[in-house]
Amino acid sequence: MSDLPSCKINCDGAFSSPEGTGGGGWGFDIQDSPGDVRGSGEGRLRHVASALQAEATTCSAALQAAS
């Protein structure tokens, strides 16, 4: 096993269909190995083309925050 510290990132993106607003939102939290929250973030998305785009945006924001 590695001696490096580890963390867990939970993230979720939301998408509203183009017939609606075409927007959405995102959120994440970062936990250390004991489960203590070390960071979090959330935001709104405008002009989102798909649920996949919303999820990818969320993952990107979470990974940038964890770096």
All heavy atoms as TSV, in Angstrom:
chain	resi	resn	atom	element	x	y	z
A	1	MET	N	N	0.822	-1.190	0.000
A	1	MET	CA	C	0.000	0.000	0.000
A	1	MET	C	C	0.865	1.253	0.000
A	1	MET	O	O	1.947	1.264	0.535
A	1	MET	CB	C	-0.886	0.017	1.236
A	1	MET	CG	C	-2.286	-0.413	0.966
A	1	MET	SD	S	-3.351	0.133	2.284
A	1	MET	CE	C	-4.283	-1.354	2.446
A	2	SER	N	N	0.311	2.289	-0.541
A	2	SER	CA	C	1.022	3.554	-0.611
A	2	SER	C	C	0.908	4.309	0.709
A	2	SER	O	O	-0.095	4.233	1.409
A	2	SER	CB	C	0.421	4.391	-1.729
A	2	SER	OG	O	0.971	5.679	-1.724
A	3	ASP	N	N	1.962	5.058	1.045
A	3	ASP	CA	C	1.941	5.901	2.237
A	3	ASP	C	C	1.386	7.301	1.922
A	3	ASP	O	O	1.338	8.148	2.798
A	3	ASP	CB	C	3.342	6.030	2.811
A	3	ASP	CG	C	3.829	4.719	3.419
A	3	ASP	OD1	O	2.982	3.911	3.842
A	3	ASP	OD2	O	5.054	4.507	3.458
A	4	LEU	N	N	1.014	7.529	0.681
A	4	LEU	CA	C	0.475	8.826	0.306
A	4	LEU	C	C	-0.934	8.995	0.878
A	4	LEU	O	O	-1.705	8.030	0.930
A	4	LEU	CB	C	0.418	8.956	-1.214
A	4	LEU	CG	C	1.751	8.944	-1.950
A	4	LEU	CD1	C	1.521	8.918	-3.459
A	4	LEU	CD2	C	2.570	10.161	-1.561
A	5	PRO	N	N	-1.285	10.212	1.291
A	5	PRO	CA	C	-2.648	10.432	1.772
A	5	PRO	C	C	-3.644	10.265	0.619
A	5	PRO	O	O	-3.313	10.504	-0.540
A	5	PRO	CB	C	-2.624	11.873	2.280
A	5	PRO	CG	C	-1.436	12.500	1.656
A	5	PRO	CD	C	-0.469	11.403	1.344
A	6	SER	N	N	-4.825	9.835	0.952
A	6	SER	CA	C	-5.836	9.659	-0.083
A	6	SER	C	C	-7.054	10.516	0.231
A	6	SER	O	O	-7.238	10.982	1.352
A	6	SER	CB	C	-6.249	8.193	-0.186
A	6	SER	OG	O	-6.856	7.774	1.016
A	7	CYS	N	N	-7.859	10.736	-0.793
A	7	CYS	CA	C	-9.097	11.475	-0.610
A	7	CYS	C	C	-10.166	10.865	-1.519
A	7	CYS	O	O	-9.870	10.110	-2.434
A	7	CYS	CB	C	-8.923	12.960	-0.898
A	7	CYS	SG	S	-8.530	13.348	-2.595
A	8	LYS	N	N	-11.389	11.193	-1.213
A	8	LYS	CA	C	-12.536	10.737	-1.995
A	8	LYS	C	C	-13.276	11.972	-2.480
A	8	LYS	O	O	-13.511	12.907	-1.709
A	8	LYS	CB	C	-13.446	9.881	-1.125
A	8	LYS	CG	C	-14.720	9.435	-1.805
A	8	LYS	CD	C	-15.581	8.644	-0.825
A	8	LYS	CE	C	-16.908	8.278	-1.455
A	8	LYS	NZ	N	-17.791	7.607	-0.505
A	9	ILE	N	N	-13.639	11.974	-3.758
A	9	ILE	CA	C	-14.374	13.093	-4.328
A	9	ILE	C	C	-15.751	12.606	-4.759
A	9	ILE	O	O	-15.856	11.653	-5.539
A	9	ILE	CB	C	-13.635	13.697	-5.535
A	9	ILE	CG1	C	-12.264	14.224	-5.113
A	9	ILE	CG2	C	-14.474	14.808	-6.165
A	9	ILE	CD1	C	-11.408	14.702	-6.268
A	10	ASN	N	N	-16.783	13.225	-4.232
A	10	ASN	CA	C	-18.161	12.971	-4.656
A	10	ASN	C	C	-18.602	14.172	-5.486
A	10	ASN	O	O	-18.467	15.314	-5.031
A	10	ASN	CB	C	-19.103	12.834	-3.451
A	10	ASN	CG	C	-18.769	11.636	-2.600
A	10	ASN	OD1	O	-18.638	10.533	-3.108
A	10	ASN	ND2	N	-18.624	11.856	-1.312
A	11	CYS	N	N	-19.097	13.908	-6.684
A	11	CYS	CA	C	-19.541	15.031	-7.511
A	11	CYS	C	C	-20.797	14.655	-8.282
A	11	CYS	O	O	-21.067	13.482	-8.534
A	11	CYS	CB	C	-18.433	15.480	-8.452
A	11	CYS	SG	S	-17.775	14.227	-9.549
A	12	ASP	N	N	-21.564	15.687	-8.627
A	12	ASP	CA	C	-22.786	15.469	-9.379
A	12	ASP	C	C	-23.101	16.705	-10.210
A	12	ASP	O	O	-22.977	17.830	-9.738
A	12	ASP	CB	C	-23.951	15.171	-8.438
A	12	ASP	CG	C	-25.181	14.656	-9.162
A	12	ASP	OD1	O	-25.027	14.042	-10.242
A	12	ASP	OD2	O	-26.287	14.870	-8.667
A	13	GLY	N	N	-23.484	16.473	-11.441
A	13	GLY	CA	C	-23.914	17.548	-12.333
A	13	GLY	C	C	-25.387	17.389	-12.634
A	13	GLY	O	O	-25.916	16.278	-12.659
A	14	ALA	N	N	-26.057	18.493	-12.856
A	14	ALA	CA	C	-27.478	18.477	-13.190
A	14	ALA	C	C	-27.687	19.187	-14.520
A	14	ALA	O	O	-26.984	20.141	-14.847
A	14	ALA	CB	C	-28.282	19.179	-12.102
A	15	PHE	N	N	-28.663	18.714	-15.282
A	15	PHE	CA	C	-28.909	19.237	-16.620
A	15	PHE	C	C	-30.405	19.419	-16.843
A	15	PHE	O	O	-31.198	18.530	-16.521
A	15	PHE	CB	C	-28.333	18.257	-17.646
A	15	PHE	CG	C	-28.752	18.510	-19.062
A	15	PHE	CD1	C	-28.320	19.635	-19.732
A	15	PHE	CD2	C	-29.559	17.617	-19.730
A	15	PHE	CE1	C	-28.698	19.864	-21.048
A	15	PHE	CE2	C	-29.937	17.826	-21.039
A	15	PHE	CZ	C	-29.504	18.961	-21.705
A	16	SER	N	N	-30.780	20.570	-17.370
A	16	SER	CA	C	-32.161	20.823	-17.750
A	16	SER	C	C	-32.235	20.774	-19.270
A	16	SER	O	O	-31.399	21.363	-19.955
A	16	SER	CB	C	-32.590	22.203	-17.241
A	16	SER	OG	O	-33.912	22.478	-17.630
A	17	SER	N	N	-33.210	20.074	-19.801
A	17	SER	CA	C	-33.288	19.846	-21.248
A	17	SER	C	C	-33.301	21.153	-22.040
A	17	SER	O	O	-33.740	22.186	-21.544
A	17	SER	CB	C	-34.530	19.033	-21.573
A	17	SER	OG	O	-35.683	19.807	-21.349
A	18	PRO	N	N	-32.824	21.095	-23.276
A	18	PRO	CA	C	-32.797	22.304	-24.121
A	18	PRO	C	C	-34.180	22.926	-24.318
A	18	PRO	O	O	-34.277	24.114	-24.569
A	18	PRO	CB	C	-32.249	21.792	-25.455
A	18	PRO	CG	C	-31.481	20.573	-25.112
A	18	PRO	CD	C	-32.189	19.963	-23.920
A	19	GLU	N	N	-35.253	22.132	-24.183
A	19	GLU	CA	C	-36.587	22.707	-24.294
A	19	GLU	C	C	-36.866	23.639	-23.122
A	19	GLU	O	O	-37.696	24.534	-23.212
A	19	GLU	CB	C	-37.658	21.608	-24.332
A	19	GLU	CG	C	-37.621	20.762	-25.595
A	19	GLU	CD	C	-36.577	19.663	-25.538
A	19	GLU	OE1	O	-36.215	19.216	-24.433
A	19	GLU	OE2	O	-36.105	19.255	-26.600
A	20	GLY	N	N	-36.179	23.395	-22.012
A	20	GLY	CA	C	-36.304	24.266	-20.839
A	20	GLY	C	C	-35.288	25.387	-20.946
A	20	GLY	O	O	-35.288	26.163	-21.895
A	21	THR	N	N	-34.390	25.434	-20.005
A	21	THR	CA	C	-33.398	26.506	-19.992
A	21	THR	C	C	-32.095	26.118	-20.656
A	21	THR	O	O	-31.312	26.983	-21.021
A	21	THR	CB	C	-33.084	26.906	-18.537
A	21	THR	OG1	O	-32.506	25.784	-17.874
A	21	THR	CG2	C	-34.329	27.367	-17.809
A	22	GLY	N	N	-31.823	24.798	-20.784
A	22	GLY	CA	C	-30.533	24.366	-21.309
A	22	GLY	C	C	-29.425	24.631	-20.306
A	22	GLY	O	O	-28.259	24.665	-20.648
A	23	GLY	N	N	-29.790	24.798	-19.056
A	23	GLY	CA	C	-28.817	25.073	-17.999
A	23	GLY	C	C	-28.754	23.922	-17.028
A	23	GLY	O	O	-29.276	22.839	-17.270
A	24	GLY	N	N	-28.092	24.162	-15.939
A	24	GLY	CA	C	-27.973	23.128	-14.929
A	24	GLY	C	C	-27.136	23.617	-13.768
A	24	GLY	O	O	-26.988	24.816	-13.555
A	25	GLY	N	N	-26.574	22.682	-13.057
A	25	GLY	CA	C	-25.747	23.024	-11.905
A	25	GLY	C	C	-24.781	21.906	-11.601
A	25	GLY	O	O	-24.831	20.837	-12.207
A	26	TRP	N	N	-23.884	22.167	-10.686
A	26	TRP	CA	C	-22.902	21.165	-10.297
A	26	TRP	C	C	-22.537	21.354	-8.832
A	26	TRP	O	O	-22.741	22.422	-8.261
A	26	TRP	CB	C	-21.655	21.241	-11.170
A	26	TRP	CG	C	-20.979	22.588	-11.182
A	26	TRP	CD1	C	-21.241	23.625	-12.044
A	26	TRP	CD2	C	-19.961	23.055	-10.306
A	26	TRP	NE1	N	-20.439	24.701	-11.747
A	26	TRP	CE2	C	-19.641	24.376	-10.680
A	26	TRP	CE3	C	-19.280	22.506	-9.235
A	26	TRP	CZ2	C	-18.669	25.131	-10.035
A	26	TRP	CZ3	C	-18.305	23.264	-8.587
A	26	TRP	CH2	C	-18.014	24.560	-8.987
A	27	GLY	N	N	-22.009	20.284	-8.248
A	27	GLY	CA	C	-21.550	20.341	-6.867
A	27	GLY	C	C	-20.630	19.182	-6.567
A	27	GLY	O	O	-20.686	18.142	-7.215
A	28	PHE	N	N	-19.731	19.393	-5.616
A	28	PHE	CA	C	-18.816	18.333	-5.211
A	28	PHE	C	C	-18.378	18.530	-3.769
A	28	PHE	O	O	-18.493	19.633	-3.224
A	28	PHE	CB	C	-17.579	18.281	-6.121
A	28	PHE	CG	C	-16.673	19.480	-6.005
A	28	PHE	CD1	C	-15.692	19.543	-5.024
A	28	PHE	CD2	C	-16.796	20.549	-6.869
A	28	PHE	CE1	C	-14.857	20.647	-4.904
A	28	PHE	CE2	C	-15.978	21.660	-6.768
A	28	PHE	CZ	C	-15.003	21.697	-5.782
A	29	ASP	N	N	-17.899	17.453	-3.159
A	29	ASP	CA	C	-17.190	17.558	-1.887
A	29	ASP	C	C	-15.984	16.630	-1.931
A	29	ASP	O	O	-15.956	15.648	-2.650
A	29	ASP	CB	C	-18.078	17.301	-0.669
A	29	ASP	CG	C	-18.587	15.874	-0.567
A	29	ASP	OD1	O	-17.903	14.952	-1.025
A	29	ASP	OD2	O	-19.669	15.685	0.002
A	30	ILE	N	N	-14.971	17.025	-1.182
A	30	ILE	CA	C	-13.722	16.278	-1.095
A	30	ILE	C	C	-13.543	15.851	0.354
A	30	ILE	O	O	-13.599	16.691	1.261
A	30	ILE	CB	C	-12.522	17.141	-1.533
A	30	ILE	CG1	C	-12.743	17.676	-2.953
A	30	ILE	CG2	C	-11.220	16.346	-1.436
A	30	ILE	CD1	C	-11.774	18.771	-3.353
A	31	GLN	N	N	-13.364	14.544	0.574
A	31	GLN	CA	C	-13.201	14.004	1.921
A	31	GLN	C	C	-11.846	13.308	2.040
A	31	GLN	O	O	-11.392	12.668	1.096
A	31	GLN	CB	C	-14.300	12.993	2.224
A	31	GLN	CG	C	-15.693	13.554	2.154
A	31	GLN	CD	C	-16.750	12.480	2.316
A	31	GLN	OE1	O	-16.449	11.311	2.469
A	31	GLN	NE2	N	-18.008	12.879	2.271
A	32	ASP	N	N	-11.230	13.429	3.219
A	32	ASP	CA	C	-10.004	12.685	3.464
A	32	ASP	C	C	-10.352	11.260	3.896
A	32	ASP	O	O	-11.526	10.899	3.987
A	32	ASP	CB	C	-9.115	13.395	4.490
A	32	ASP	CG	C	-9.761	13.579	5.842
A	32	ASP	OD1	O	-10.797	12.939	6.125
A	32	ASP	OD2	O	-9.236	14.374	6.639
A	33	SER	N	N	-9.335	10.449	4.167
A	33	SER	CA	C	-9.599	9.036	4.464
A	33	SER	C	C	-10.449	8.805	5.714
A	33	SER	O	O	-11.226	7.856	5.735
A	33	SER	CB	C	-8.297	8.239	4.523
A	33	SER	OG	O	-7.391	8.819	5.416
A	34	PRO	N	N	-10.371	9.641	6.772
A	34	PRO	CA	C	-11.300	9.444	7.894
A	34	PRO	C	C	-12.735	9.901	7.587
A	34	PRO	O	O	-13.647	9.657	8.369
A	34	PRO	CB	C	-10.715	10.286	9.024
A	34	PRO	CG	C	-9.316	10.565	8.653
A	34	PRO	CD	C	-9.275	10.536	7.156
A	35	GLY	N	N	-12.935	10.600	6.455
A	35	GLY	CA	C	-14.271	11.058	6.092
A	35	GLY	C	C	-14.548	12.514	6.393
A	35	GLY	O	O	-15.676	12.972	6.222
A	36	ASP	N	N	-13.533	13.251	6.841
A	36	ASP	CA	C	-13.714	14.678	7.113
A	36	ASP	C	C	-13.719	15.453	5.795
A	36	ASP	O	O	-12.888	15.207	4.915
A	36	ASP	CB	C	-12.588	15.214	8.001
A	36	ASP	CG	C	-12.575	14.563	9.370
A	36	ASP	OD1	O	-13.670	14.272	9.894
A	36	ASP	OD2	O	-11.477	14.337	9.914
A	37	VAL	N	N	-14.634	16.404	5.660
A	37	VAL	CA	C	-14.718	17.207	4.441
A	37	VAL	C	C	-13.544	18.173	4.403
A	37	VAL	O	O	-13.298	18.911	5.356
A	37	VAL	CB	C	-16.063	17.959	4.367
A	37	VAL	CG1	C	-16.093	18.888	3.170
A	37	VAL	CG2	C	-17.213	16.973	4.299
A	38	ARG	N	N	-12.820	18.154	3.301
A	38	ARG	CA	C	-11.651	19.022	3.113
A	38	ARG	C	C	-11.891	20.114	2.090
A	38	ARG	O	O	-11.080	21.011	1.941
A	38	ARG	CB	C	-10.441	18.182	2.696
A	38	ARG	CG	C	-10.003	17.218	3.747
A	38	ARG	CD	C	-9.578	17.983	4.961
A	38	ARG	NE	N	-9.125	17.087	6.014
A	38	ARG	CZ	C	-8.720	17.514	7.175
A	38	ARG	NH1	N	-8.714	18.796	7.443
A	38	ARG	NH2	N	-8.335	16.663	8.097
A	39	GLY	N	N	-12.983	20.018	1.372
A	39	GLY	CA	C	-13.310	21.044	0.378
A	39	GLY	C	C	-14.645	20.738	-0.263
A	39	GLY	O	O	-15.126	19.610	-0.217
A	40	SER	N	N	-15.228	21.759	-0.853
A	40	SER	CA	C	-16.494	21.576	-1.562
A	40	SER	C	C	-16.676	22.730	-2.534
A	40	SER	O	O	-15.985	23.744	-2.451
A	40	SER	CB	C	-17.673	21.512	-0.587
A	40	SER	OG	O	-17.795	22.731	0.115
A	41	GLY	N	N	-17.597	22.553	-3.442
A	41	GLY	CA	C	-17.890	23.606	-4.406
A	41	GLY	C	C	-19.224	23.354	-5.067
A	41	GLY	O	O	-19.737	22.232	-5.064
A	42	GLU	N	N	-19.792	24.402	-5.613
A	42	GLU	CA	C	-21.053	24.294	-6.337
A	42	GLU	C	C	-21.160	25.479	-7.283
A	42	GLU	O	O	-20.463	26.467	-7.128
A	42	GLU	CB	C	-22.246	24.254	-5.376
A	42	GLU	CG	C	-22.281	25.336	-4.325
A	42	GLU	CD	C	-22.824	26.666	-4.799
A	42	GLU	OE1	O	-23.559	26.710	-5.808
A	42	GLU	OE2	O	-22.508	27.672	-4.171
A	43	GLY	N	N	-22.021	25.321	-8.282
A	43	GLY	CA	C	-22.203	26.414	-9.217
A	43	GLY	C	C	-23.341	26.159	-10.181
A	43	GLY	O	O	-23.920	25.072	-10.214
A	44	ARG	N	N	-23.632	27.171	-10.959
A	44	ARG	CA	C	-24.678	27.092	-11.980
A	44	ARG	C	C	-24.020	26.950	-13.344
A	44	ARG	O	O	-22.919	27.465	-13.573
A	44	ARG	CB	C	-25.533	28.347	-11.959
A	44	ARG	CG	C	-26.358	28.461	-10.691
A	44	ARG	CD	C	-27.163	29.724	-10.669
A	44	ARG	NE	N	-28.084	29.730	-11.812
A	44	ARG	CZ	C	-28.988	30.660	-12.015
A	44	ARG	NH1	N	-29.111	31.651	-11.163
A	44	ARG	NH2	N	-29.785	30.607	-13.056
A	45	LEU	N	N	-24.719	26.284	-14.241
A	45	LEU	CA	C	-24.255	26.129	-15.619
A	45	LEU	C	C	-25.272	26.761	-16.549
A	45	LEU	O	O	-26.481	26.603	-16.360
A	45	LEU	CB	C	-24.099	24.647	-15.967
A	45	LEU	CG	C	-23.097	23.859	-15.136
A	45	LEU	CD1	C	-23.206	22.370	-15.453
A	45	LEU	CD2	C	-21.684	24.350	-15.413
A	46	ARG	N	N	-24.800	27.456	-17.554
A	46	ARG	CA	C	-25.679	28.037	-18.571
A	46	ARG	C	C	-25.321	27.438	-19.917
A	46	ARG	O	O	-24.159	27.166	-20.185
A	46	ARG	CB	C	-25.517	29.547	-18.603
A	46	ARG	CG	C	-26.061	30.215	-17.357
A	46	ARG	CD	C	-26.059	31.728	-17.519
A	46	ARG	NE	N	-26.793	32.374	-16.465
A	46	ARG	CZ	C	-26.297	32.642	-15.263
A	46	ARG	NH1	N	-25.078	32.272	-14.970
A	46	ARG	NH2	N	-27.037	33.258	-14.360
A	47	HIS	N	N	-26.295	27.250	-20.747
A	47	HIS	CA	C	-26.091	26.758	-22.110
A	47	HIS	C	C	-25.366	25.417	-22.131
A	47	HIS	O	O	-24.345	25.252	-22.786
A	47	HIS	CB	C	-25.341	27.789	-22.954
A	47	HIS	CG	C	-25.939	29.153	-22.896
A	47	HIS	ND1	N	-27.191	29.429	-23.408
A	47	HIS	CD2	C	-25.488	30.303	-22.345
A	47	HIS	CE1	C	-27.467	30.708	-23.199
A	47	HIS	NE2	N	-26.461	31.260	-22.550
A	48	VAL	N	N	-25.886	24.466	-21.378
A	48	VAL	CA	C	-25.321	23.121	-21.327
A	48	VAL	C	C	-25.993	22.272	-22.401
A	48	VAL	O	O	-27.221	22.281	-22.536
A	48	VAL	CB	C	-25.541	22.490	-19.932
A	48	VAL	CG1	C	-24.951	21.107	-19.868
A	48	VAL	CG2	C	-24.932	23.377	-18.864
A	49	ALA	N	N	-25.193	21.535	-23.164
A	49	ALA	CA	C	-25.731	20.755	-24.275
A	49	ALA	C	C	-26.217	19.371	-23.863
A	49	ALA	O	O	-27.051	18.786	-24.536
A	49	ALA	CB	C	-24.676	20.622	-25.364
A	50	SER	N	N	-25.675	18.836	-22.758
A	50	SER	CA	C	-26.037	17.465	-22.375
A	50	SER	C	C	-25.710	17.213	-20.905
A	50	SER	O	O	-24.949	17.967	-20.281
A	50	SER	CB	C	-25.267	16.464	-23.233
A	50	SER	OG	O	-23.879	16.507	-22.925
A	51	ALA	N	N	-26.261	16.120	-20.398
A	51	ALA	CA	C	-25.940	15.705	-19.032
A	51	ALA	C	C	-24.461	15.345	-18.933
A	51	ALA	O	O	-23.816	15.604	-17.915
A	51	ALA	CB	C	-26.812	14.523	-18.632
A	52	LEU	N	N	-23.903	14.755	-19.981
A	52	LEU	CA	C	-22.479	14.396	-19.991
A	52	LEU	C	C	-21.606	15.639	-19.831
A	52	LEU	O	O	-20.626	15.634	-19.080
A	52	LEU	CB	C	-22.130	13.660	-21.276
A	52	LEU	CG	C	-20.677	13.231	-21.435
A	52	LEU	CD1	C	-20.266	12.266	-20.317
A	52	LEU	CD2	C	-20.454	12.587	-22.790
A	53	GLN	N	N	-21.965	16.718	-20.490
A	53	GLN	CA	C	-21.215	17.963	-20.353
A	53	GLN	C	C	-21.293	18.489	-18.917
A	53	GLN	O	O	-20.297	18.954	-18.366
A	53	GLN	CB	C	-21.712	19.016	-21.325
A	53	GLN	CG	C	-20.944	20.319	-21.242
A	53	GLN	CD	C	-21.495	21.400	-22.146
A	53	GLN	OE1	O	-22.486	21.210	-22.844
A	53	GLN	NE2	N	-20.856	22.559	-22.129
A	54	ALA	N	N	-22.467	18.419	-18.314
A	54	ALA	CA	C	-22.630	18.871	-16.930
A	54	ALA	C	C	-21.769	18.040	-15.988
A	54	ALA	O	O	-21.098	18.577	-15.101
A	54	ALA	CB	C	-24.097	18.801	-16.518
A	55	GLU	N	N	-21.763	16.715	-16.170
A	55	GLU	CA	C	-20.949	15.834	-15.321
A	55	GLU	C	C	-19.460	16.095	-15.531
A	55	GLU	O	O	-18.678	16.124	-14.573
A	55	GLU	CB	C	-21.276	14.373	-15.599
A	55	GLU	CG	C	-22.676	13.958	-15.205
A	55	GLU	CD	C	-22.892	13.872	-13.705
A	55	GLU	OE1	O	-21.917	13.890	-12.924
A	55	GLU	OE2	O	-24.066	13.785	-13.302
A	56	ALA	N	N	-19.034	16.277	-16.778
A	56	ALA	CA	C	-17.616	16.534	-17.073
A	56	ALA	C	C	-17.158	17.852	-16.458
A	56	ALA	O	O	-16.050	17.939	-15.914
A	56	ALA	CB	C	-17.389	16.531	-18.578
A	57	THR	N	N	-18.013	18.865	-16.527
A	57	THR	CA	C	-17.692	20.158	-15.920
A	57	THR	C	C	-17.519	20.011	-14.408
A	57	THR	O	O	-16.609	20.595	-13.808
A	57	THR	CB	C	-18.786	21.186	-16.253
A	57	THR	OG1	O	-18.883	21.310	-17.667
A	57	THR	CG2	C	-18.481	22.538	-15.643
A	58	THR	N	N	-18.386	19.223	-13.798
A	58	THR	CA	C	-18.314	18.978	-12.363
A	58	THR	C	C	-17.015	18.275	-11.993
A	58	THR	O	O	-16.329	18.679	-11.052
A	58	THR	CB	C	-19.510	18.115	-11.907
A	58	THR	OG1	O	-20.707	18.738	-12.330
A	58	THR	CG2	C	-19.524	17.958	-10.403
A	59	CYS	N	N	-16.668	17.240	-12.724
A	59	CYS	CA	C	-15.432	16.500	-12.445
A	59	CYS	C	C	-14.219	17.393	-12.596
A	59	CYS	O	O	-13.291	17.342	-11.787
A	59	CYS	CB	C	-15.316	15.294	-13.376
A	59	CYS	SG	S	-16.502	13.986	-13.017
A	60	SER	N	N	-14.212	18.215	-13.626
A	60	SER	CA	C	-13.093	19.130	-13.846
A	60	SER	C	C	-12.930	20.107	-12.680
A	60	SER	O	O	-11.823	20.318	-12.182
A	60	SER	CB	C	-13.321	19.895	-15.150
A	60	SER	OG	O	-12.311	20.844	-15.362
A	61	ALA	N	N	-14.033	20.689	-12.232
A	61	ALA	CA	C	-13.978	21.640	-11.104
A	61	ALA	C	C	-13.490	20.954	-9.838
A	61	ALA	O	O	-12.694	21.512	-9.081
A	61	ALA	CB	C	-15.348	22.271	-10.885
A	62	ALA	N	N	-13.955	19.732	-9.597
A	62	ALA	CA	C	-13.555	18.985	-8.391
A	62	ALA	C	C	-12.067	18.653	-8.425
A	62	ALA	O	O	-11.358	18.798	-7.424
A	62	ALA	CB	C	-14.387	17.730	-8.253
A	63	LEU	N	N	-11.578	18.208	-9.564
A	63	LEU	CA	C	-10.155	17.867	-9.677
A	63	LEU	C	C	-9.266	19.105	-9.555
A	63	LEU	O	O	-8.190	19.037	-8.945
A	63	LEU	CB	C	-9.877	17.145	-10.997
A	63	LEU	CG	C	-10.452	15.741	-11.066
A	63	LEU	CD1	C	-10.312	15.181	-12.482
A	63	LEU	CD2	C	-9.766	14.826	-10.062
A	64	GLN	N	N	-9.712	20.225	-10.094
A	64	GLN	CA	C	-8.932	21.469	-9.940
A	64	GLN	C	C	-8.877	21.877	-8.469
A	64	GLN	O	O	-7.832	22.303	-7.981
A	64	GLN	CB	C	-9.548	22.585	-10.768
A	64	GLN	CG	C	-9.330	22.420	-12.246
A	64	GLN	CD	C	-10.002	23.516	-13.059
A	64	GLN	OE1	O	-10.449	24.543	-12.525
A	64	GLN	NE2	N	-10.105	23.299	-14.357
A	65	ALA	N	N	-9.974	21.739	-7.752
A	65	ALA	CA	C	-10.011	22.105	-6.336
A	65	ALA	C	C	-9.138	21.165	-5.510
A	65	ALA	O	O	-8.543	21.582	-4.506
A	65	ALA	CB	C	-11.444	22.074	-5.814
A	66	ALA	N	N	-9.051	19.917	-5.909
A	66	ALA	CA	C	-8.283	18.927	-5.140
A	66	ALA	C	C	-6.767	19.049	-5.402
A	66	ALA	O	O	-5.975	18.537	-4.625
A	66	ALA	CB	C	-8.739	17.517	-5.492
A	67	SER	N	N	-6.381	19.726	-6.471
A	67	SER	CA	C	-4.951	19.837	-6.831
A	67	SER	C	C	-4.218	20.809	-5.932
A	67	SER	O	O	-4.705	21.760	-5.509
A	67	SER	CB	C	-4.784	20.301	-8.253
A	67	SER	OG	O	-5.550	19.626	-9.161
